[in-house]
Amino acid sequence: MPRGRKKKSELIGEEFVNDSSIGPIDMHVGARICARRKLLQLSQKQMAEKLGITFQQIQKYEKGVNRIGAGRLYTIAMILGVDIDYFFEGINPADSAYGAEYAYGFGTGFLCEDDGDFKSDPMQGAEAVMLLKAFYTLPAKARTALLMMLTSLKDKDDLDSDV
């Protein structure tokens, strides 16, 4: 009779566990951490010091190579000044491209480990971070005016595409 802890694959079923690959949720959460850290102009070293870990561990979190435990994610959220749900924004469990079999297997509603491509999210790029930094350097009235202008341009584009 074998002794010791059972592997996840023995507890859950091998078709749902793949510890050797980077999952899309891990990548997404890591990208959100990276984007927020850069927006706050925190270096990986500064972030690591606040967490009491190495900057290499921050790099692994941001790339999605290492998974983040719930307690650590909570601490990261406090350091970055966001709610926990910030890290999961943009994950749509109702999207047919994601999670049907994962939700069936676990009942969590998150993405299947093999599905999803977050590299196409424009909010995770360097330009988005630069744009946000520049936006928040503007006075409040200028930010409001810029948003109104962008909204009107989008509305005009919608009208032109209907014709």
C-alpha positions in Angstrom: 0.0 0.0 0.0 1.6 3.3 -1.0 2.1 5.9 1.6 2.3 9.7 1.6 0.3 12.4 -0.1 -1.6 11.7 -3.2 -0.7 13.6 -6.4 -3.3 16.1 -7.8 -3.8 13.8 -10.8 -4.8 11.0 -8.5 -7.3 13.2 -6.6 -8.8 15.1 -9.5 -8.2 13.1 -12.7 -5.2 13.5 -15.1 -7.2 15.1 -17.9 -7.6 18.3 -15.8 -4.2 18.7 -14.3 -1.1 19.7 -16.2 1.4 21.2 -13.8 4.2 21.4 -16.4 2.5 24.0 -18.6 1.8 27.7 -18.1 -1.9 28.1 -17.8 -3.8 31.0 -19.3 -5.1 32.2 -15.9 -1.6 32.2 -14.5 -0.4 34.2 -17.5 -3.3 36.6 -17.3 -2.9 37.3 -13.5 0.8 37.7 -14.0 0.3 40.2 -16.8 -2.2 42.2 -14.7 0.4 42.3 -11.8 3.1 43.5 -14.2 0.9 46.2 -15.8 -0.2 47.5 -12.4 3.3 47.4 -11.0 4.7 49.4 -14.0 1.8 51.9 -13.7 2.8 52.5 -10.1 6.5 52.7 -11.2 7.6 49.9 -8.9 10.6 47.9 -9.9 10.5 44.1 -9.5 13.1 44.4 -6.8 11.0 46.9 -4.8 7.9 44.7 -5.2 9.9 41.7 -4.1 11.2 43.5 -1.0 7.7 44.4 0.0 6.7 40.7 -0.3 9.8 39.3 1.3 10.8 37.3 -1.8 13.3 37.5 -4.6 12.8 39.6 -7.7 13.3 36.4 -9.7 10.1 35.1 -8.0 8.3 38.3 -9.2 9.5 37.6 -12.7 8.1 34.1 -12.5 4.8 35.3 -11.2 4.5 38.0 -14.0 5.3 35.4 -16.7 2.8 33.0 -15.2 5.5 30.3 -14.7 4.8 30.0 -11.0 1.3 30.0 -9.5 0.4 32.5 -6.8 -1.3 31.3 -3.6 -4.4 33.0 -2.3 -2.6 34.7 0.6 0.2 36.0 -1.6 -2.2 37.3 -4.2 -4.1 39.1 -1.4 -0.8 40.7 -0.2 0.1 41.7 -3.8 -3.4 43.3 -4.2 -2.8 45.3 -1.1 0.6 46.5 -2.3 -0.7 47.4 -5.7 -3.8 49.1 -4.2 -6.4 47.0 -6.1 -9.1 44.5 -5.2 -8.5 40.8 -5.9 -10.9 40.8 -8.8 -8.7 43.2 -10.6 -6.4 40.3 -11.5 -9.2 38.3 -13.0 -10.8 41.1 -15.1 -11.0 40.1 -18.7 -11.5 36.4 -18.1 -14.9 35.5 -19.4 -16.1 32.0 -18.3 -19.2 32.3 -20.5 -17.1 32.7 -23.6 -17.4 29.5 -25.7 -13.7 29.5 -26.5 -12.9 28.8 -22.8 -13.7 26.6 -20.0 -16.6 24.3 -21.0 -14.7 21.2 -20.0 -12.9 22.9 -17.2 -16.1 24.3 -15.7 -17.6 20.8 -16.1 -14.6 19.2 -14.3 -14.2 21.6 -11.5 -17.3 23.7 -11.3 -15.2 26.9 -11.0 -16.1 28.6 -14.3 -12.5 29.5 -15.0 -10.5 28.8 -18.2 -9.4 25.5 -19.4 -5.6 25.2 -19.0 -5.0 24.7 -22.7 -7.2 27.4 -24.0 -7.0 31.2 -24.3 -4.6 33.7 -25.8 -4.1 36.8 -23.7 -1.3 38.1 -25.9 -3.8 40.0 -28.0 -5.1 42.1 -25.1 -4.1 45.7 -25.8 -4.3 46.6 -22.1 -1.3 44.4 -21.3 1.1 46.2 -23.7 3.7 48.8 -22.9 1.8 51.4 -24.9 -1.2 51.0 -22.6 0.9 51.6 -19.5 2.5 54.7 -21.1 -0.9 56.0 -22.2 -2.3 55.6 -18.7 0.7 57.3 -17.1 0.3 60.2 -19.6 -3.4 60.4 -19.1 -3.1 60.7 -15.3 -0.6 63.5 -15.5 -3.3 65.7 -17.2 -5.6 67.9 -15.1 -9.0 66.5 -14.3 -10.8 68.8 -16.8 -8.4 67.8 -19.6 -8.9 64.1 -18.8 -12.7 64.6 -19.0 -12.4 66.5 -22.3 -10.2 63.9 -23.8 -12.6 61.1 -22.8 -15.5 63.0 -24.3 -13.5 63.5 -27.5 -12.5 59.8 -27.7 -16.1 58.8 -27.1 -17.4 61.1 -29.8 -14.8 59.7 -32.3 -15.9 56.2 -31.5 -19.5 57.1 -31.9 -18.7 58.8 -35.3 -16.8 55.7 -36.4 -19.8 53.5 -35.5 -22.1 55.7 -37.6 -19.7 55.7 -40.6 -19.5 51.9 -40.5 -23.3 51.5 -40.6 -23.5 53.4 -43.9 
